[in-house]
Amino acid sequence: MDFNLKTNEKGNLTIGGVDAVELADHYQTPLYVIDEERIKNNYKRLYNAFSSQYSDFKMFYACKANTNLAVMKILEKEGSGIDAVSPGEIYTSLLAGFDPSRILYTGNNVTDEELKFAVNSGVRINLDSISQLKRLSKIPEAQGIEISFRVNPMVGAGHHDHCITGGPLSKFGIMEEEAVEVYNLAMDLGFKPVGIHTHIGSGILDPEPFMLAVRTLMDIAGRVKQGTGIKFDFIDFGGGIGIPYTPEESRLDIKTFAEKITNLYKDKLKEYELGKPTMCIEPGRYLVGDASMLLTRVNTIKQSYRKFIGVDAGFNTLLRPTMYGSYHHIVTAKTPQAEPTQKIDIAGDVCESGDLFARDRPMPDIEEGEVLAILNAGAYSFSMSSQYNSRPKAAEVLVSKDEISLIRERETFADLLSKQNVPVRLLK
Ligand SMILES: *Cc1c(COP(=O)(O)O)cnc(C)c1O
């Protein structure tokens, strides 16, 4: 994977046609820069791959990957739906202009208040437990509504370590063995079950685990249909389609992937006489992950027992390397194609020794003051950022055909304190 880096006549890295060094100078760092065209292209590529195989197909953007309103608006205009996992995401999606009918709410460990909020918002509700079903049945406004269930298809235990939101250790979904019983219970409680859902994990670059989940969910759907007579309006396979983060990984061949899955889907629809339900997927990372980079400036080069490149972003800005040990490719914004001359550690500015973006990373010569671009920072990046160490959150900029828009202002010190109250007695 060469990450398709683009440069301008100065040799500087560009994103969406805009000079990364100039963006960093103008908007300061750390700065998230998002490429609108890339998001649109990702959406179209994935949508076309599936819909050309099976026309009744819908995508629900898993917005926890990136909840910036502008990003959500781009996908709203593309025709996407939303996978929301919290009331805050429902609220944001509605504000971004998504009709409630295009929002599927898949909460886990939700409170009664959260259920009420979802019901009153008119979004579609995907239940994660029998407890949720029973509590939903006590909400007057929820009487008789359409619902679906998230099922844990027991896929991946021991075989595919990607499949971590399915399998015996996962907290998500109802058990496959209880599916028939749970759908029957839902009907007894007056609900109209219309869908079945699963989401097995994230960052999948190999079709096999996903295929296994599709096969298993379709078998479960078949059993539920036989055991309850339910006619499914939709079957949802969740998200999880990965993107390459390391130069060694290659892109998933989306056309072949879509073909394999839709063929299996169609075979299973026939096998169980399931009719022609809408086929749904919920991509998050695939749509936005490679559409953004994080620009950060080198402020310190230190030769200690090791050599450290110190930058002005940290795990407060981009948590993935510290939280998951994730690799993010890093280039220098003024010489993005330069050959490596050294192996160095790139460290953030948070007071924790785990605050490292890279260890022993081959990099070209780097000077204090220059800008580094951390690639593939569009998913689970800003949305996981925090104010740890009392650092205001970074700004976000959207670029599209040379047009630059500040879509989230850099936070200020006042933002750090905006919800705090000091009791009067302590001020005396
Ligand atoms: C996180 C999540 C997704 C999206 O996962 P990606 O790996 O970003 O595609 C989809 N569905 C549900 C229910 C999720 O929780």
The ligand as an ORCA input file, in Angstrom:
! r2SCAN-3c Opt
* xyz 0 1
  C     -18.851      0.376     15.459
  C     -20.008     -0.234     14.794
  C     -20.056     -0.335     13.399
  C     -18.963      0.144     12.484
  O     -17.739     -0.459     12.595
  P     -16.573     -0.094     11.550
  O     -15.508     -1.051     11.893
  O     -16.175      1.311     11.773
  O     -17.127     -0.305     10.181
  C     -21.194     -0.857     12.830
  N     -22.238     -1.287     13.583
  C     -22.222     -1.216     14.931
  C     -23.401     -1.683     15.705
  C     -21.105     -0.697     15.582
  O     -21.086     -0.646     16.918
*
